[in-house]
Amino acid sequence: MNSQDIFLIVIYVFFTIFLSNYLMLHVLKNHDSYIVAAIVEGSTPFFTLLLVCLFFNEKIKTMGVLGVFFIILGISCIAINDASFKMEEFLGIH
């Protein structure tokens, strides 16, 4: 492993672990809805797939796309079931 690989791993860890957990805590602090938590936590595999593609030049495989699709589908089902969920509240638009 060279220094560029180590740098890319540190960037990957920062975005997928630290930043996602920070955003999760920030959202939970400002919103009480479990829907918001499901959306934030469920979006981690999508961003992981995107970052791996961008930083490591990995090809996105069919199983990865299917996995992200089903995660988004599941989050959508949860959000649709909760009538109190509002996208404006999630995005912080008042």
Secondary structure, DSSP 8 states (H G I E B T S, - for coil): --HHHHHHHHHHHIIIIIIHHHHHHHHHHH---HHHHHHHHHTHHHHHHHHHHHHH-----HHHHHHHHHHHHHHHHHHHH-TT--HHHHHT--
